[in-house]
Amino acid sequence: MSPENFDNRRRLAAEALGTMLLLATVVGSGIMGERLAGGNEAIALLANTLATGAILVVIIFVFGPISGAHFNPAVTLTFFLRRELPLGLALAYVAVQIVGGLAGTGIAHLMFDEPLLQLSTKIRTGPGQWLSEIVAAFGLIITIIGTLRWRPDAVPYAVGLFISAGYWFTASTSFANPAVTLARSFTDTFSGIALLNTPAFIAAQLAGAVIATVFIAWLLADKK
């Protein structure tokens, strides 16, 4: 997943497009799942889970060799802290991830004949949800860095599987991504989160990423 032979414009384009496709899938599958589930939220969540896990595998395979396939400011923060990404490029990654995420949400709305501009009214808050986001981000970073160390070819599958599991074992349904969190606050559909609740989610995600970055550096350090 180490980007080689691509200039920064192409790396940023890959990050923007990948994040856009991720949000189009998260929001779009949420809308489709809710419409077809007949009020059964478990079925709607299952549809949302399968689509999200699948698209993560695809976009990481496609864009990984170009940009590293972060699609997530928490992941970008980790690679900055590991000194594998300079500050200027890291900030640019975060900016295009946010723009791409918002674009993906808008595209999902248009595909399903929903109003383009929306604000979510779905409340997601409380200590259990915040802890869930710390755990989700921690687990995601451990998954990425650990798999990169031992099986770099398996990173797309590992990330897709972890997020799929996270949808079900965390109370928050494992956002684990500040750009995704912000974009989902602009959809008043199944996958939404009230804008007022996003700061705590994002803070928890960044905290989980930092803790994981420190821990995995210790865990994988040479014996000496």
C-alpha positions as CSV (number, residue, x, y, z in Angstrom):
1,M,0.0,0.0,0.0
2,S,3.0,2.3,-0.2
3,P,2.4,4.9,-2.9
4,E,5.1,4.9,-5.5
5,N,5.5,6.8,-8.7
6,F,2.5,9.1,-8.2
7,D,2.6,12.8,-7.7
8,N,0.6,14.5,-5.0
9,R,-2.2,15.6,-7.3
10,R,-3.0,12.0,-8.2
11,R,-2.7,10.9,-4.6
12,L,-5.2,13.6,-3.5
13,A,-7.5,12.7,-6.4
14,A,-7.4,9.0,-5.3
15,E,-8.2,10.0,-1.7
16,A,-11.1,12.2,-2.7
17,L,-12.6,9.7,-5.1
18,G,-12.2,6.8,-2.7
19,T,-13.8,8.6,0.1
20,M,-16.6,9.7,-2.2
21,L,-17.3,6.1,-3.2
22,L,-17.2,5.0,0.5
23,L,-19.8,7.6,1.5
24,A,-22.0,7.0,-1.5
25,T,-22.0,3.3,-0.4
26,V,-22.6,3.9,3.3
27,V,-25.4,6.4,2.8
28,G,-26.9,4.7,-0.3
29,S,-27.0,1.2,1.1
30,G,-28.5,2.6,4.3
31,I,-31.3,4.2,2.3
32,M,-31.8,1.1,0.2
33,G,-31.7,-1.2,3.2
34,E,-34.2,0.9,5.2
35,R,-36.6,1.0,2.2
36,L,-36.5,-2.7,1.6
37,A,-36.4,-3.9,5.3
38,G,-40.0,-3.0,6.0
39,G,-39.1,-1.5,9.4
40,N,-36.7,-4.2,10.4
41,E,-33.7,-2.3,11.5
42,A,-31.5,-5.4,11.9
43,I,-32.0,-6.2,8.2
44,A,-31.3,-2.6,7.2
45,L,-28.1,-2.7,9.3
46,L,-27.0,-6.0,7.8
47,A,-27.4,-4.6,4.3
48,N,-25.5,-1.5,5.3
49,T,-22.7,-3.6,6.8
50,L,-22.3,-5.9,3.8
51,A,-22.1,-3.0,1.3
52,T,-19.7,-1.0,3.4
53,G,-17.3,-3.9,4.0
54,A,-17.4,-4.9,0.3
55,I,-16.7,-1.3,-1.0
56,L,-13.8,-1.0,1.5
57,V,-12.1,-4.0,0.0
58,V,-12.6,-2.7,-3.6
59,I,-11.4,0.9,-3.0
60,I,-8.4,-0.2,-1.0
61,F,-7.3,-2.5,-3.8
62,V,-7.8,0.2,-6.4
63,F,-6.4,3.2,-4.7
64,G,-4.0,1.7,-2.2
65,P,-1.0,1.8,-4.6
66,I,-1.7,5.4,-5.5
67,S,-2.4,7.2,-2.2
68,G,-2.2,4.5,0.5
69,A,-6.0,4.3,0.6
70,H,-6.5,6.2,3.8
71,F,-10.0,7.7,3.2
72,N,-9.9,8.6,6.9
73,P,-8.3,11.5,8.8
74,A,-7.6,9.1,11.7
75,V,-5.6,6.9,9.4
76,T,-3.8,9.9,7.9
77,L,-3.0,11.1,11.5
78,T,-1.4,7.7,12.2
79,F,0.8,7.8,9.2
80,F,1.8,11.3,10.0
81,L,2.7,10.3,13.6
82,R,4.7,7.4,12.1
83,R,6.6,10.0,10.0
84,E,5.5,8.3,6.8
85,L,3.5,11.4,5.6
86,P,4.7,15.0,5.7
87,L,2.4,17.5,7.5
88,G,1.4,19.5,4.4
89,L,0.4,16.4,2.5
90,A,-1.4,15.0,5.6
91,L,-3.5,18.2,5.9
92,A,-4.3,18.0,2.1
93,Y,-5.4,14.4,2.5
94,V,-7.8,15.3,5.3
95,A,-9.2,18.2,3.3
96,V,-10.0,16.1,0.2
97,Q,-11.3,13.3,2.4
98,I,-13.9,15.7,3.9
99,V,-14.8,17.1,0.5
100,G,-15.0,13.6,-1.1
101,G,-17.2,12.4,1.8
102,L,-19.6,15.3,1.5
103,A,-19.8,14.7,-2.3
104,G,-20.5,11.0,-1.8
105,T,-23.4,11.8,0.6
106,G,-24.9,14.2,-2.0
107,I,-24.5,11.6,-4.8
108,A,-26.3,9.0,-2.7
109,H,-29.2,11.5,-2.1
110,L,-29.5,12.2,-5.8
111,M,-29.5,8.5,-6.7
112,F,-32.4,7.8,-4.4
113,D,-34.3,11.0,-5.2
114,E,-33.7,12.4,-1.7
115,P,-33.3,16.1,-1.1
116,L,-29.7,17.0,-1.9
117,L,-29.0,19.1,1.3
118,Q,-30.0,17.5,4.6
119,L,-29.1,17.7,8.3
120,S,-29.4,14.5,10.3
121,T,-31.7,14.4,13.3
122,K,-30.5,11.0,14.5
123,I,-29.1,11.3,18.0
124,R,-26.0,9.2,18.7
125,T,-24.4,10.2,22.0
126,G,-23.4,8.9,25.5
127,P,-20.4,7.3,27.1
128,G,-21.1,3.9,25.5
129,Q,-21.1,5.4,22.0
130,W,-18.0,7.4,22.7
131,L,-16.1,4.4,24.1
132,S,-17.3,2.5,21.1
133,E,-15.7,5.0,18.7
134,I,-12.4,4.8,20.7
135,V,-12.5,1.0,20.4
136,A,-13.4,1.2,16.7
137,A,-10.7,3.6,15.8
138,F,-8.1,1.7,17.9
139,G,-9.1,-1.6,16.3
140,L,-9.0,-0.2,12.8
141,I,-5.5,1.3,13.2
142,I,-4.2,-2.0,14.8
143,T,-5.7,-3.9,11.9
144,I,-4.0,-1.7,9.3
145,I,-0.6,-1.4,10.8
146,G,-0.4,-5.0,12.0
147,T,-1.6,-6.4,8.7
148,L,0.8,-4.1,6.8
149,R,3.6,-5.6,8.9
150,W,2.8,-9.3,8.4
151,R,0.5,-9.6,5.4
152,P,0.4,-6.3,3.3
153,D,-1.5,-8.1,0.5
154,A,-4.3,-8.8,2.9
155,V,-5.0,-5.2,4.1
156,P,-8.1,-4.7,2.0
157,Y,-9.7,-7.8,3.3
158,A,-8.7,-7.1,6.9
159,V,-10.1,-3.6,6.9
160,G,-13.3,-4.6,5.3
161,L,-13.8,-7.5,7.8
162,F,-12.9,-5.3,10.8
163,I,-15.4,-2.6,9.9
164,S,-18.1,-5.2,9.1
165,A,-17.6,-6.7,12.5
166,G,-17.5,-3.3,14.1
167,Y,-20.9,-2.5,12.8
168,W,-22.2,-5.2,15.1
169,F,-19.9,-5.3,18.1
170,T,-19.8,-1.6,18.9
171,A,-22.8,0.4,20.2
172,S,-22.0,3.2,17.7
173,T,-21.9,0.9,14.6
174,S,-18.2,1.7,14.2
175,F,-17.9,5.0,12.3
176,A,-14.1,5.1,13.2
177,N,-13.6,7.9,10.7
178,P,-13.9,11.7,11.2
179,A,-14.6,12.4,7.5
180,V,-17.3,9.7,7.4
181,T,-18.8,11.1,10.7
182,L,-19.0,14.6,9.3
183,A,-20.4,13.5,6.0
184,R,-23.1,11.4,7.7
185,S,-24.3,14.4,9.7
186,F,-25.5,15.8,6.4
187,T,-27.9,13.0,5.7
188,D,-31.2,12.6,7.5
189,T,-31.4,8.9,6.5
190,F,-30.6,5.6,8.1
191,S,-26.9,6.2,8.4
192,G,-27.1,9.8,9.8
193,I,-25.7,11.3,12.9
194,A,-26.9,14.6,14.4
195,L,-24.3,17.4,13.7
196,L,-24.3,18.3,17.4
197,N,-23.0,14.7,18.2
198,T,-20.1,14.7,15.7
199,P,-17.5,16.6,17.8
200,A,-17.5,13.9,20.6
201,F,-17.4,11.1,18.0
202,I,-14.5,12.7,16.1
203,A,-12.5,13.4,19.4
204,A,-13.0,9.7,20.4
205,Q,-11.9,8.5,17.0
206,L,-8.7,10.6,17.0
207,A,-8.0,9.5,20.6
208,G,-8.4,5.8,19.6
209,A,-6.1,6.3,16.6
210,V,-3.3,8.0,18.7
211,I,-3.5,5.3,21.4
212,A,-3.3,2.6,18.8
213,T,-0.4,4.2,17.0
214,V,1.6,4.4,20.2
215,F,0.7,0.8,21.2
216,I,1.4,-0.8,17.9
217,A,4.8,1.0,17.7
218,W,5.7,-0.6,21.0
219,L,4.2,-4.0,20.2
220,L,6.1,-4.3,16.9
221,A,9.3,-2.8,18.0
222,D,12.5,-4.8,17.6
223,K,13.6,-6.7,20.8
224,K,16.6,-4.5,21.2
